[in-house]
Amino acid sequence: MKGQTQLDWGAIRERAAQFPDEAFQFVRDGLAYTSKLVHGESPRRCADDADGKRHVTGQQLCMGLKRLGTERYGQLAKAVLAKWGVRRTEDFGVIVYALIDRNELRQCERDSIEDFKGVYEFDEAFGPQV
């Protein structure tokens, strides 16, 4: 299964260290935002999710972060993310997996850091930088 890919937690920790607290908070906010968008009608849960938390995929989270970033920052979204060092969807994945490593989030068996690769290009998603 792809979720069982061996992760290099040391490399994730090292890469995540470059992102400021604001980037982590944006991803946390984006997770809540995306969960609300995705689970309006029927929640998708992890098989082992006894506490009833709602699950979103990496791709869904990236799309939610795109929408949240545009709502919050408008045409400056790409510039704000770039200031935090977030320049591609893979960076969102690094932040998510750092939060998993810190036990702030949980990973479902079917999840993979690969889910965040190339979901969209920032130039297309956020338009030209202002």
TIVO-2410 file (N, C-alpha, C; in nm, 3 decimals):
# residues 130
REC num residu      c1      c2      c3 atome chaine
REC   1      M   0.084  -0.119   0.000     N      A
REC   1      M   0.000   0.000   0.000    CA      A
REC   1      M   0.088   0.125   0.000     C      A
REC   2      K   0.039   0.228  -0.068     N      A
REC   2      K   0.123   0.347  -0.078    CA      A
REC   2      K   0.139   0.419   0.055     C      A
REC   3      G   0.042   0.409   0.145     N      A
REC   3      G   0.051   0.474   0.274    CA      A
REC   3      G   0.160   0.414   0.362     C      A
REC   4      Q   0.206   0.295   0.327     N      A
REC   4      Q   0.306   0.226   0.407    CA      A
REC   4      Q   0.448   0.253   0.356     C      A
REC   5      T   0.462   0.351   0.268     N      A
REC   5      T   0.593   0.390   0.219    CA      A
REC   5      T   0.681   0.429   0.336     C      A
REC   6      Q   0.806   0.385   0.333     N      A
REC   6      Q   0.900   0.419   0.439    CA      A
REC   6      Q   0.933   0.567   0.431     C      A
REC   7      L   0.906   0.638   0.537     N      A
REC   7      L   0.931   0.781   0.541    CA      A
REC   7      L   1.066   0.811   0.602     C      A
REC   8      D   1.132   0.912   0.551     N      A
REC   8      D   1.256   0.961   0.607    CA      A
REC   8      D   1.221   1.077   0.700     C      A
REC   9      W   1.188   1.042   0.826     N      A
REC   9      W   1.141   1.141   0.922    CA      A
REC   9      W   1.247   1.247   0.949     C      A
REC  10      G   1.372   1.209   0.946     N      A
REC  10      G   1.480   1.307   0.967    CA      A
REC  10      G   1.480   1.413   0.859     C      A
REC  11      A   1.464   1.371   0.734     N      A
REC  11      A   1.460   1.466   0.623    CA      A
REC  11      A   1.337   1.554   0.632     C      A
REC  12      I   1.224   1.497   0.673     N      A
REC  12      I   1.102   1.576   0.688    CA      A
REC  12      I   1.121   1.681   0.796     C      A
REC  13      R   1.176   1.640   0.910     N      A
REC  13      R   1.202   1.736   1.020    CA      A
REC  13      R   1.293   1.849   0.973     C      A
REC  14      E   1.398   1.811   0.900     N      A
REC  14      E   1.495   1.911   0.853    CA      A
REC  14      E   1.430   2.008   0.755     C      A
REC  15      R   1.352   1.956   0.660     N      A
REC  15      R   1.284   2.044   0.563    CA      A
REC  15      R   1.179   2.129   0.631     C      A
REC  16      A   1.106   2.072   0.727     N      A
REC  16      A   1.000   2.147   0.795    CA      A
REC  16      A   1.055   2.261   0.879     C      A
REC  17      A   1.179   2.248   0.924     N      A
REC  17      A   1.240   2.352   1.009    CA      A
REC  17      A   1.252   2.485   0.935     C      A
REC  18      Q   1.251   2.483   0.803     N      A
REC  18      Q   1.263   2.607   0.726    CA      A
REC  18      Q   1.134   2.690   0.727     C      A
REC  19      F   1.022   2.628   0.763     N      A
REC  19      F   0.894   2.698   0.757    CA      A
REC  19      F   0.863   2.764   0.891     C      A
REC  20      P   0.817   2.889   0.887     N      A
REC  20      P   0.784   2.959   1.012    CA      A
REC  20      P   0.651   2.908   1.070     C      A
REC  21      D   0.626   2.948   1.193     N      A
REC  21      D   0.502   2.908   1.261    CA      A
REC  21      D   0.378   2.948   1.182     C      A
REC  22      E   0.383   3.060   1.112     N      A
REC  22      E   0.268   3.105   1.034    CA      A
REC  22      E   0.229   3.004   0.927     C      A
REC  23      A   0.327   2.940   0.866     N      A
REC  23      A   0.297   2.839   0.764    CA      A
REC  23      A   0.229   2.718   0.827     C      A
REC  24      F   0.276   2.678   0.944     N      A
REC  24      F   0.213   2.566   1.014    CA      A
REC  24      F   0.070   2.601   1.054     C      A
REC  25      Q   0.049   2.723   1.102     N      A
REC  25      Q  -0.085   2.764   1.142    CA      A
REC  25      Q  -0.178   2.771   1.020     C      A
REC  26      F  -0.126   2.817   0.909     N      A
REC  26      F  -0.206   2.822   0.786    CA      A
REC  26      F  -0.250   2.682   0.745     C      A
REC  27      V  -0.161   2.585   0.755     N      A
REC  27      V  -0.198   2.447   0.721    CA      A
REC  27      V  -0.301   2.393   0.820     C      A
REC  28      R  -0.283   2.421   0.949     N      A
REC  28      R  -0.383   2.379   1.049    CA      A
REC  28      R  -0.520   2.440   1.017     C      A
REC  29      D  -0.520   2.571   0.989     N      A
REC  29      D  -0.645   2.638   0.954    CA      A
REC  29      D  -0.703   2.579   0.826     C      A
REC  30      G  -0.616   2.552   0.731     N      A
REC  30      G  -0.660   2.494   0.604    CA      A
REC  30      G  -0.718   2.355   0.620     C      A
REC  31      L  -0.667   2.279   0.714     N      A
REC  31      L  -0.722   2.146   0.740    CA      A
REC  31      L  -0.866   2.157   0.792     C      A
REC  32      A  -0.888   2.246   0.887     N      A
REC  32      A  -1.024   2.266   0.940    CA      A
REC  32      A  -1.116   2.319   0.829     C      A
REC  33      Y  -1.066   2.412   0.751     N      A
REC  33      Y  -1.143   2.471   0.642    CA      A
REC  33      Y  -1.180   2.364   0.539     C      A
REC  34      T  -1.082   2.284   0.498     N      A
REC  34      T  -1.104   2.182   0.397    CA      A
REC  34      T  -1.197   2.073   0.448     C      A
REC  35      S  -1.179   2.033   0.572     N      A
REC  35      S  -1.267   1.931   0.631    CA      A
REC  35      S  -1.412   1.977   0.626     C      A
REC  36      K  -1.434   2.102   0.656     N      A
REC  36      K  -1.570   2.158   0.653    CA      A
REC  36      K  -1.625   2.158   0.510     C      A
REC  37      L  -1.541   2.192   0.412     N      A
REC  37      L  -1.583   2.192   0.272    CA      A
REC  37      L  -1.616   2.051   0.223     C      A
REC  38      V  -1.528   1.957   0.256     N      A
REC  38      V  -1.539   1.821   0.203    CA      A
REC  38      V  -1.651   1.742   0.270     C      A
REC  39      H  -1.671   1.762   0.398     N      A
REC  39      H  -1.762   1.676   0.474    CA      A
REC  39      H  -1.897   1.740   0.504     C      A
REC  40      G  -1.943   1.822   0.414     N      A
REC  40      G  -2.074   1.883   0.434    CA      A
REC  40      G  -2.184   1.779   0.441     C      A
REC  41      E  -2.173   1.672   0.362     N      A
REC  41      E  -2.279   1.572   0.361    CA      A
REC  41      E  -2.242   1.438   0.424     C      A
REC  42      S  -2.129   1.380   0.388     N      A
REC  42      S  -2.096   1.250   0.447    CA      A
REC  42      S  -1.947   1.240   0.478     C      A
REC  43      P  -1.914   1.224   0.605     N      A
REC  43      P  -1.772   1.218   0.643    CA      A
REC  43      P  -1.702   1.094   0.589     C      A
REC  44      R  -1.578   1.110   0.551     N      A
REC  44      R  -1.491   0.999   0.511    CA      A
REC  44      R  -1.393   0.980   0.625     C      A
REC  45      R  -1.395   0.865   0.685     N      A
REC  45      R  -1.315   0.843   0.805    CA      A
REC  45      R  -1.208   0.737   0.782     C      A
REC  46      C  -1.104   0.748   0.861     N      A
REC  46      C  -1.003   0.643   0.863    CA      A
REC  46      C  -1.065   0.520   0.928     C      A
REC  47      A  -1.024   0.404   0.885     N      A
REC  47      A  -1.079   0.280   0.941    CA      A
REC  47      A  -1.056   0.270   1.091     C      A
REC  48      D  -0.943   0.323   1.138     N      A
REC  48      D  -0.909   0.313   1.280    CA      A
REC  48      D  -0.946   0.440   1.357     C      A
REC  49      D  -1.032   0.522   1.301     N      A
REC  49      D  -1.065   0.651   1.359    CA      A
REC  49      D  -1.179   0.639   1.459     C      A
REC  50      A  -1.147   0.603   1.580     N      A
REC  50      A  -1.249   0.581   1.683    CA      A
REC  50      A  -1.310   0.711   1.734     C      A
REC  51      D  -1.237   0.821   1.727     N      A
REC  51      D  -1.291   0.946   1.783    CA      A
REC  51      D  -1.372   1.028   1.683     C      A
REC  52      G  -1.393   0.976   1.563     N      A
REC  52      G  -1.483   1.040   1.468    CA      A
REC  52      G  -1.428   1.161   1.395     C      A
REC  53      K  -1.298   1.183   1.395     N      A
REC  53      K  -1.241   1.295   1.321    CA      A
REC  53      K  -1.264   1.273   1.172     C      A
REC  54      R  -1.279   1.380   1.101     N      A
REC  54      R  -1.301   1.371   0.957    CA      A
REC  54      R  -1.167   1.372   0.884     C      A
REC  55      H  -1.157   1.290   0.784     N      A
REC  55      H  -1.034   1.275   0.708    CA      A
REC  55      H  -1.045   1.347   0.575     C      A
REC  56      V  -0.935   1.410   0.533     N      A
REC  56      V  -0.924   1.465   0.399    CA      A
REC  56      V  -0.795   1.412   0.339     C      A
REC  57      T  -0.794   1.396   0.208     N      A
REC  57      T  -0.674   1.348   0.139    CA      A
REC  57      T  -0.575   1.463   0.121     C      A
REC  58      G  -0.454   1.429   0.084     N      A
REC  58      G  -0.354   1.532   0.056    CA      A
REC  58      G  -0.397   1.623  -0.057     C      A
REC  59      Q  -0.456   1.565  -0.162     N      A
REC  59      Q  -0.502   1.646  -0.275    CA      A
REC  59      Q  -0.615   1.740  -0.232     C      A
REC  60      Q  -0.708   1.688  -0.153     N      A
REC  60      Q  -0.817   1.773  -0.105    CA      A
REC  60      Q  -0.764   1.887  -0.020     C      A
REC  61      L  -0.668   1.857   0.066     N      A
REC  61      L  -0.611   1.961   0.151    CA      A
REC  61      L  -0.542   2.067   0.066     C      A
REC  62      C  -0.466   2.027  -0.035     N      A
REC  62      C  -0.399   2.124  -0.122    CA      A
REC  62      C  -0.501   2.215  -0.190     C      A
REC  63      M  -0.611   2.158  -0.237     N      A
REC  63      M  -0.714   2.240  -0.301    CA      A
REC  63      M  -0.779   2.334  -0.200     C      A
REC  64      G  -0.802   2.285  -0.079     N      A
REC  64      G  -0.858   2.371   0.025    CA      A
REC  64      G  -0.763   2.483   0.064     C      A
REC  65      L  -0.633   2.453   0.071     N      A
REC  65      L  -0.534   2.556   0.103    CA      A
REC  65      L  -0.526   2.661  -0.008     C      A
REC  66      K  -0.542   2.617  -0.131     N      A
REC  66      K  -0.545   2.712  -0.243    CA      A
REC  66      K  -0.664   2.806  -0.227     C      A
REC  67      R  -0.778   2.751  -0.197     N      A
REC  67      R  -0.900   2.833  -0.181    CA      A
REC  67      R  -0.889   2.926  -0.060     C      A
REC  68      L  -0.841   2.871   0.053     N      A
REC  68      L  -0.825   2.953   0.173    CA      A
REC  68      L  -0.724   3.064   0.151     C      A
REC  69      G  -0.613   3.032   0.088     N      A
REC  69      G  -0.510   3.132   0.062    CA      A
REC  69      G  -0.563   3.246  -0.024     C      A
REC  70      T  -0.641   3.211  -0.125     N      A
REC  70      T  -0.699   3.312  -0.213    CA      A
REC  70      T  -0.802   3.397  -0.138     C      A
REC  71      E  -0.884   3.332  -0.054     N      A
REC  71      E  -0.983   3.407   0.024    CA      A
REC  71      E  -0.916   3.501   0.124     C      A
REC  72      R  -0.813   3.451   0.191     N      A
REC  72      R  -0.747   3.529   0.295    CA      A
REC  72      R  -0.659   3.641   0.240     C      A
REC  73      Y  -0.582   3.608   0.138     N      A
REC  73      Y  -0.477   3.699   0.093    CA      A
REC  73      Y  -0.497   3.755  -0.047     C      A
REC  74      G  -0.601   3.710  -0.117     N      A
REC  74      G  -0.629   3.760  -0.251    CA      A
REC  74      G  -0.511   3.743  -0.344     C      A
REC  75      Q  -0.479   3.849  -0.417     N      A
REC  75      Q  -0.368   3.844  -0.513    CA      A
REC  75      Q  -0.231   3.832  -0.447     C      A
REC  76      L  -0.228   3.851  -0.317     N      A
REC  76      L  -0.100   3.840  -0.245    CA      A
REC  76      L  -0.074   3.698  -0.193     C      A
REC  77      A  -0.165   3.606  -0.218     N      A
REC  77      A  -0.152   3.469  -0.164    CA      A
REC  77      A  -0.017   3.406  -0.200     C      A
REC  78      K   0.020   3.411  -0.324     N      A
REC  78      K   0.146   3.350  -0.367    CA      A
REC  78      K   0.265   3.417  -0.298     C      A
REC  79      A   0.260   3.548  -0.284     N      A
REC  79      A   0.369   3.622  -0.218    CA      A
REC  79      A   0.378   3.587  -0.070     C      A
REC  80      V   0.263   3.576  -0.004     N      A
REC  80      V   0.262   3.540   0.139    CA      A
REC  80      V   0.320   3.400   0.158     C      A
REC  81      L   0.274   3.306   0.077     N      A
REC  81      L   0.326   3.169   0.087    CA      A
REC  81      L   0.475   3.165   0.058     C      A
REC  82      A   0.518   3.239  -0.043     N      A
REC  82      A   0.661   3.243  -0.078    CA      A
REC  82      A   0.744   3.302   0.037     C      A
REC  83      K   0.689   3.402   0.105     N      A
REC  83      K   0.760   3.460   0.220    CA      A
REC  83      K   0.784   3.355   0.327     C      A
REC  84      W   0.690   3.262   0.340     N      A
REC  84      W   0.704   3.152   0.437    CA      A
REC  84      W   0.789   3.037   0.383     C      A
REC  85      G   0.831   3.045   0.256     N      A
REC  85      G   0.910   2.938   0.195    CA      A
REC  85      G   0.826   2.829   0.133     C      A
REC  86      V   0.695   2.851   0.122     N      A
REC  86      V   0.604   2.752   0.063    CA      A
REC  86      V   0.585   2.790  -0.083     C      A
REC  87      R   0.640   2.705  -0.171     N      A
REC  87      R   0.640   2.738  -0.314    CA      A
REC  87      R   0.580   2.629  -0.402     C      A
REC  88      R   0.541   2.518  -0.341     N      A
REC  88      R   0.480   2.408  -0.416    CA      A
REC  88      R   0.399   2.322  -0.322     C      A
REC  89      T   0.312   2.241  -0.379     N      A
REC  89      T   0.223   2.161  -0.296    CA      A
REC  89      T   0.300   2.060  -0.210     C      A
REC  90      E   0.416   2.018  -0.256     N      A
REC  90      E   0.499   1.927  -0.177    CA      A
REC  90      E   0.537   1.989  -0.042     C      A
REC  91      D   0.551   2.122  -0.039     N      A
REC  91      D   0.582   2.191   0.087    CA      A
REC  91      D   0.467   2.176   0.187     C      A
REC  92      F   0.344   2.179   0.138     N      A
REC  92      F   0.230   2.152   0.227    CA      A
REC  92      F   0.243   2.012   0.286     C      A
REC  93      G   0.284   1.916   0.204     N      A
REC  93      G   0.302   1.779   0.252    CA      A
REC  93      G   0.407   1.768   0.359     C      A
REC  94      V   0.517   1.839   0.344     N      A
REC  94      V   0.623   1.838   0.445    CA      A
REC  94      V   0.569   1.892   0.578     C      A
REC  95      I   0.491   2.001   0.570     N      A
REC  95      I   0.434   2.058   0.692    CA      A
REC  95      I   0.336   1.960   0.755     C      A
REC  96      V   0.250   1.899   0.675     N      A
REC  96      V   0.154   1.801   0.728    CA      A
REC  96      V   0.226   1.685   0.795     C      A
REC  97      Y   0.328   1.631   0.730     N      A
REC  97      Y   0.399   1.517   0.789    CA      A
REC  97      Y   0.482   1.558   0.910     C      A
REC  98      A   0.526   1.682   0.917     N      A
REC  98      A   0.591   1.730   1.040    CA      A
REC  98      A   0.489   1.735   1.153     C      A
REC  99      L   0.365   1.776   1.123     N      A
REC  99      L   0.259   1.777   1.224    CA      A
REC  99      L   0.223   1.635   1.267     C      A
REC 100      I   0.228   1.541   1.175     N      A
REC 100      I   0.206   1.400   1.210    CA      A
REC 100      I   0.318   1.352   1.301     C      A
REC 101      D   0.441   1.388   1.267     N      A
REC 101      D   0.557   1.350   1.348    CA      A
REC 101      D   0.548   1.406   1.489     C      A
REC 102      R   0.487   1.524   1.503     N      A
REC 102      R   0.469   1.588   1.634    CA      A
REC 102      R   0.343   1.538   1.706     C      A
REC 103      N   0.274   1.444   1.645     N      A
REC 103      N   0.149   1.389   1.699    CA      A
REC 103      N   0.037   1.492   1.707     C      A
REC 104      E   0.043   1.595   1.622     N      A
REC 104      E  -0.066   1.692   1.614    CA      A
REC 104      E  -0.173   1.646   1.516     C      A
REC 105      L  -0.134   1.563   1.422     N      A
REC 105      L  -0.225   1.503   1.324    CA      A
REC 105      L  -0.199   1.354   1.320     C      A
REC 106      R  -0.297   1.282   1.265     N      A
REC 106      R  -0.279   1.139   1.246    CA      A
REC 106      R  -0.284   1.105   1.098     C      A
REC 107      Q  -0.212   1.002   1.064     N      A
REC 107      Q  -0.206   0.954   0.928    CA      A
REC 107      Q  -0.291   0.828   0.915     C      A
REC 108      C  -0.374   0.823   0.812     N      A
REC 108      C  -0.448   0.701   0.781    CA      A
REC 108      C  -0.357   0.608   0.701     C      A
REC 109      E  -0.389   0.483   0.702     N      A
REC 109      E  -0.308   0.383   0.631    CA      A
REC 109      E  -0.294   0.417   0.482     C      A
REC 110      R  -0.398   0.472   0.424     N      A
REC 110      R  -0.395   0.500   0.280    CA      A
REC 110      R  -0.325   0.631   0.245     C      A
REC 111      D  -0.284   0.710   0.343     N      A
REC 111      D  -0.217   0.838   0.319    CA      A
REC 111      D  -0.071   0.819   0.284     C      A
REC 112      S  -0.021   0.913   0.205     N      A
REC 112      S   0.120   0.913   0.168    CA      A
REC 112      S   0.164   1.057   0.144     C      A
REC 113      I   0.289   1.084   0.174     N      A
REC 113      I   0.344   1.217   0.144    CA      A
REC 113      I   0.342   1.241  -0.007     C      A
REC 114      E   0.341   1.134  -0.084     N      A
REC 114      E   0.335   1.144  -0.230    CA      A
REC 114      E   0.204   1.208  -0.277     C      A
REC 115      D   0.100   1.204  -0.193     N      A
REC 115      D  -0.030   1.263  -0.228    CA      A
REC 115      D  -0.021   1.413  -0.250     C      A
REC 116      F   0.086   1.475  -0.203     N      A
REC 116      F   0.102   1.620  -0.213    CA      A
REC 116      F   0.185   1.663  -0.334     C      A
REC 117      K   0.239   1.567  -0.407     N      A
REC 117      K   0.328   1.599  -0.519    CA      A
REC 117      K   0.250   1.649  -0.640     C      A
REC 118      G   0.287   1.768  -0.686     N      A
REC 118      G   0.236   1.821  -0.812    CA      A
REC 118      G   0.085   1.834  -0.821     C      A
REC 119      V   0.020   1.865  -0.712     N      A
REC 119      V  -0.126   1.879  -0.716    CA      A
REC 119      V  -0.163   1.998  -0.806     C      A
REC 120      Y  -0.087   2.105  -0.798     N      A
REC 120      Y  -0.102   2.218  -0.889    CA      A
REC 120      Y   0.027   2.299  -0.886     C      A
REC 121      E   0.043   2.383  -0.987     N      A
REC 121      E   0.156   2.475  -0.994    CA      A
REC 121      E   0.113   2.607  -0.930     C      A
REC 122      F   0.194   2.661  -0.845     N      A
REC 122      F   0.159   2.785  -0.776    CA      A
REC 122      F   0.136   2.901  -0.873     C      A
REC 123      D   0.214   2.908  -0.982     N      A
REC 123      D   0.196   3.016  -1.079    CA      A
REC 123      D   0.056   3.014  -1.138     C      A
REC 124      E   0.005   2.895  -1.166     N      A
REC 124      E  -0.129   2.882  -1.223    CA      A
REC 124      E  -0.236   2.900  -1.115     C      A
REC 125      A  -0.213   2.841  -0.998     N      A
REC 125      A  -0.314   2.842  -0.892    CA      A
REC 125      A  -0.336   2.981  -0.832     C      A
REC 126      F  -0.228   3.056  -0.817     N      A
REC 126      F  -0.237   3.185  -0.749    CA      A
REC 126      F  -0.213   3.305  -0.842     C      A
REC 127      G  -0.191   3.277  -0.967     N      A
REC 127      G  -0.172   3.386  -1.063    CA      A
REC 127      G  -0.038   3.453  -1.047     C      A
REC 128      P  -0.015   3.557  -1.124     N      A
REC 128      P   0.114   3.627  -1.116    CA      A
REC 128      P   0.132   3.693  -0.980     C      A
REC 129      Q   0.256   3.694  -0.936     N      A
REC 129      Q   0.287   3.755  -0.807    CA      A
REC 129      Q   0.276   3.906  -0.817     C      A
REC 130      V   0.217   3.966  -0.715     N      A
REC 130      V   0.197   4.111  -0.712    CA      A
REC 130      V   0.320   4.177  -0.654     C      A
***
